[in-house]
Amino acid sequence: MSDYYNAFEMSPVPVPGPDAVPPEPFRGIYGMPAFVTIPTSDVAASVDFWVRGLGFFELFSKPDTVVHLRRWAFQDVLLVPAASVPEEPPAMSISFSCVLSQVDSLVEACRALRPNSVDGPRDTPWTTRDVTVITPENARVVFTAAKPFDPASREARDLAAMGITAPGVGRGDNEEHA
């Protein structure tokens, strides 16, 4: 018996597919279950890149203290002023979901603002298309779009070999939790 169940109803991320539509930017206030805080030595340049390149919007700001950016629900970033930023991007990254139809425009927008900021897109063995962006603060940000799941694919066989099956495909629905 699997401990996994289909929980797309509690996520702002749409079900993967070629016609998946991204949710609208979420402007509500909630207790943030997770967020990232990024120090920046140029708040205005950082806000501009995150908004025009990565598709975030400014939820609110307190001058010389914090700028709260958001995309979808639960995709929150706090930009905070700092005297300096790291010379090199860290190995660690933060990942945000997107949909396949957003990948190309995100790549184009980031490259227009910072030509060498983008690595990818590349397809992964876990059925996503990922784009890695290095922001003006040298943060490593990954945008990941789920590709449609093909139960007959190599990826599906690899996941099944680990005990992970798609909802509705054999065991793994965990119906008592759904």
N, C-alpha and C positions, 0 to 999 in steps of 0.2 A: 504494500500500500504506500502511496506517495503522500508526502506532506505538502504538496503544492496544489494550488487551485487557481482557476482563472479569475483574476481580480481587476480586469480592465475597467470595471465600473467605478473604481475608486481612484483612478489615475486620469490626469489630463491628457496623457499620451493616447492618440487614437490607435485603433487596431491597425496593424501593419497592412499595407496594400498599395498598389500603384495609384489609387485614387484617394488615399488618406488625406484628409484636410486638417491642417494644424488648428488647434484651438485659438480663439482670440486671445490677445494679451490679457492677463488677469489683473485687474486694478483693485480688487478687494483686499481687505486687511485680514490677516489670519496669524495665528501663532506659527512661526516658521519652523518646520520640523528639521530643516537643515538649510544652511546657506554658506556662502564662501565670502571671506573678507580679503580684499586685495589692496595692498598698499600701492600708492602711486605718487610719483613726484610731480606729475602734471595732471591734475584732476580734469581740467577742461579737455585735454587731448584724449584722456582715457574715456571720458563720457562720450565724446564724439565717436570714437572707434567702437565702443560697445553698442551704441545706438545705431549708427549708420552701417557698421560692418556686421555686427552680430545679431541685430534685430531686437535688442533690449529697449526698454523705455525707462525714463526717470520717474520712479514712483514718488520719491520725495528727496529733499536734500536739506542739510543743515550746513551752511557755509563754514568752511575750514574744519569740518568735523566728519561728515559722511555724505555720500550720495548712494541712495538705495535704488538699484536697477532691478528690473524684472522682465521676463518674457512671459512664459506660461505660468500657471499656478505652480508653486514650489520650485521655481527657477529664479532664485534670488541671489544678487551679488551686492555686496557693500564695498564701495570704493572709499578708501580712507587716505588722507594726505600723509605722505612720508617724505623724509629728507632725501632718500635715494631708493632705488629698486635694484634687485640683483642684476649683475652683469649678464648672466646666462639664465635661460629658463630652467626650472628644476625638472627632475625626472617625473615628479608627481604631476598629475593633471586633474582637472575637474571636467566632468562630462555632462552635457545637456542633450536631451532628446530633441529631435526635429523630425520632419517627415521628408521622404525622398524628394518631393517637389521643391523643397527649400535648399537642397544641397548646392546646386549649381549657382543660384543667386547669392548664397552666402559666400561661396568661393570667390565669385566675381566682385562682390562688394568689398571683401577683405583685401583682395589683391589690388583693387583700385585705390584703397586707402594706404595700404602697406604692401608693396609688391612681393616681398619675400616672407610674408607672414603665414602662408598656407602650405600645409603638407597634405596631399590627397586631392580628391577623395580616393579611398581604398575600401574594397570589400573585405569583410572579415569571415572567419570560419563559423561564427555564431550568427550569421545572417543579418548583418548590419552593413551599412555604408558609412564610413567615418571620415571626418575631416578634422585635422588638427590645426589649430590657429595659435600663433604666438602673439599675444596682445602687446600694446605699448609698455605695459608693466612687466613684461617677460613672463606672464602667466601662460601656462600650457592649457588651452581650452579645447576639448574635443566635442564636436557635434556628431551625434550618432543617430542615424535613421534606420529603423527596422525595415528589412526587405520582406516581401511576402513569404510566408512559410510554405514550403513545398514538402509534404510528408514523404515524398519519394526521393528527396535530395540526399546527397552525401552528408550535408550538415545535419539533416534530420536523423540519419542513421548514426552519426557520431554522437549526437545528443542522447538518442535512445540507448546507446551503449553505456552512457553514464547514468541511465535511469530517468532521463528527462524526456517526457513525451508531451506532445501538444494536446491541449484539451480536445476531447472528442476522438482521440486516436488511441484506442486501447486503454490500458490502465493509466492513471494519473489525473483523472478528473477530480478526485477527492470530493465527491458529491456531497458528503456530509457538511462541508464547509462552504459550498457554493450557494 
